[in-house]
Amino acid sequence: MRVCIVHSPNLIKLTISKRLRNLDAVVCLLSRHAERTQMIEDWNARAKDATKDAGESLTRLAKPSSMVTGRMGCPVAVNGAPDCKAGADKLCQSKGYKEGKSLDTDAAEKCSPKVFIPGRQREPGDCKTENYVTRALCQ
């Protein structure tokens, strides 16, 4: 005995309509998935950049450095102020390092021998202030 299944045209239309709606839902889900994937990739790229920047900062901090003491003059800059960065660099280079930052400075007044003549009045320009780096952090 054979069993025949008869489909009504309305049932076929309903099935096709349901499948199309399901297909629309799948397309919508896929597009949302693509948006979320792109968003996650953007976050990962930003996190990678932030990690790289933090690593570079830590590398700069982790470079071996040493504190040295000595006495190196600070040359006078174009504007007339002492350039103690150059003095710190020279102090560090004299100890075998590449560069440095001054931690302590000292100042002394250097005068012409004329100042010590008894009875002579001191004049502007007889003495000048010299600055020195006495301690530096070297790298």
N, C-alpha and C positions, 0 to 999 in steps of 0.2 A: 504494500500500500504506500503510495506517495503522498507527501504533504506539500501543498503549494502555499507559499506565503504571498499574499497580495498586499502591495503597498499602495496607499492612497496618495494622490499627487500632493495633498496638503501635508502629509507626513514627510514627504521628500523635501518640500520647500522648508518645512520647519527644521529638518535635520541640516540642510545646507545653511540656513540662516544661523543656526546654533554653531555650526562649524566656523562660519565667517566671524561671528562674535568671539569665539575662542581664539581664532587667528589674530584678530585685533588685540585681544588681551595679551597674547604672546608677543606681538610686535611692541606693544606698550611696555611690557615687562623688559623686553630686550633693550629698548631705548633707555629706560630708567637704569638698567644695569650698566649700559655704556656710559651714561652720565656719572653714575657712582664710581665706576672704574676710573674715569678721567679725574674725578675729584680726589680719589685715593692716590692716584699717580701724582697729582699736583701737591698733595700734602707730603707724600714721600720725598718729592724733589725739594720742597721747602725744608723738610727735616734734615735731609742730606746736606743742604747748604748750611744750615745752622750748625750741624755737627762739625762740618769742615771748618767753619769760622771759629768755633769753640776750640777745636783741636789746634788750629794755628795759634790762638791766644795762649793756650796751655804750653805749646812748644816754645813760644817766646819766653814764658815765665820759667820754663824748666831748663833753659840754657844754663850751663854752669857759669856761675859768676863768683867773684871773690872780692872782698873788701881789702883795699891796699892803703897803706899810709905812706906819706912822703911830703914833699913840698915842691910844688910846681907852680910857676907864675902864670897868672891869667893875663893873656895879651889884651891890649886895649882895642876894642872894636871901633868901627867907623863912627859910631854915635858917641864914643867917649866912655862907654860903660865897659867894665871888665867882662871878657868872654871866658868864663870859667868852664864852659863845656870843652873848649879847646885845651884848657889847662888840665882838665880831668882826662881827656884823651891822651895827652902827652904823658901824664903820670902813669896811666895804665899801660901805654906802649913801652915805657921804660921798665915795666915789670913783666913784659912779654905778652900782654893782652892786646886786643884789637882796639877797643874803645871803652869809654867809661862815663859815669855820671858823678858829679861832685856831691859828696855828702857833707863835708865840712870845708869851710874856707877861713882864711885868716887875712888880716890886712895889716900892713906896716907902713910907716911913713919913712921915706927915703929922702934924706936931705943932702944938700951940697955942703962940702966942708966949710964954706964961708959962714954958715950958720953958727959955727962953734967959735968964731973969732970974738973975743971979749969986747963988749961995747958996741958991736955992730947990730943995727936994726934988721930984723927979719923982713924980707920982701916977698911979695907973691912970686911964686915960681921957684923959690929956694928949696921947697920940699914938695914931694908928690906922694900920693898914696898908691902903694902897690898891693895887689890882691893875689892870694895864693890858694891853691887847692891843697888841703892837707890830708884829706881822706876821700877816697872814691870807690864806687862800686864798678868793678871791671868785668867785661865779657870778652 
